[in-house]
Amino acid sequence: MEGQSGQQNSQGISKGRALKFIILLGVVSLFADMTYEGARSITGPYLALLGASGAVVGVVAGFGELIGYALRLVSGYISDRTGKYWTVTLLGYFVNLLAVPLLALAGRWEVAAVLMIAERMGKAIRNPARDAMLSHATQSMGRGWGFGLHEAMDQIGAILGPLIVTLVLYFKDSYQTGFAILLVPALMALIVLLAARALYPRPRDLESASVELKTGGFPRIFWLYLAAVSLIAAGYVDFPLISFHFEKVSLVSKLWIPVFYAVAMGVDALSALFFGRVFDRVGLSILIVVSLISSIFAPFVFLGGFYLSLIGMALWGVGMGAQESIMRAAIAEMAPMNKRSTAYGIFNAGFGLFWFLGSALMGVLYDVSIPSLIIFSVAMQLGSIPFFILIGKKPR
């Protein structure tokens, strides 16, 4: 009895430490998202102000995602091969966050585009290693709930960032000042991250190695899953193009564009928590429901008036919440500990490639035919459902 009690106590302490680690990295993500999501809420109209076209906005947004996600393939492999998860994570966060306030100094759209891509590259460097470390902590409390909790904290920052930028635009009417003030949360994120590194030098110890060290390739379900999510990525319109549309047609004022983005991020946070918990109960089949809901955001955003566009942004947020919680949680269950960062890298590289191709095409379609853009967006997302049905029939 005494031994059993001691074992239960040890498990409780382990779960408590795991929860604290998730919350600590959640605080880092809160400040980080406050920084770069605050910036992303105005990059579309900022590029337009600097003279960029709709096609340029689509290509820059898509190319940034392409480079970012492709780089995850390399950073994920290096993280697993060297075991330097913290080093890779720290490097990525520094590049990711410090590129944002430098946008205040950009006087041409070409310079702004380079900094936007650099920000995406920094995020790419750190994400596979960070997600691998997070996955160790989620084992004891449920993958979906753990990643959902992290995503919810992440999105608190994604809500606050655009609102801060809105206040700056209201009082100063200056995009440059909006970017400059984001240096404050960027520095806060880096300070908390360094503290997390000191308190948890070996996050891998938070997960019990019950199934370990597989040397073969990834299972077939992993590749089916990648195919399904890649279709979603291809049809998901990036916010810079959406905000560019709002600015161009004067549907939403410059002051309201960041507010719309904040609403989407709030829905993102709630849907991450809800669908993360449902994922732990029913598995990947929940993504069928998510795909059906989020697939109709494009008609609302590009054809609706003020309020219908706001509804469209909420639907857009539902899909984003699922992408950042369920999709990451699923990878943790498909890959062993020693190959998990590599799995995240491969997954994100494929996701990013299709995100780039879809964003670039939709940027061109926007200049030619908005109805064609909408049809493409909806069709790609609905095309993922047969794959999710097939995956749902397989044992978890």
FENKALIN-V781994 format. One record per run of one state. SS is the DSSP state (2 for helix, 1 for strand, 0 for the rest). FROM is the first residue (numbers start at 1). TO is the last residue. Records with the same first field share a line. If there is no record, write none. Layout:
# FENKALIN-V781994
SS->FROM-TO  FROM-TO
This chain:
# FENKALIN-V781994
0->1-1  50-53  83-84  106-108  139-142  173-174  182-182  200-202  207-219  236-238  249-253  295-296  304-305  335-336  369-369  383-384  393-396
2->2-49  54-82  85-105  109-138  143-172  175-181  183-199  203-206  220-235  239-248  254-294  297-303  306-334  337-368  370-382  385-392
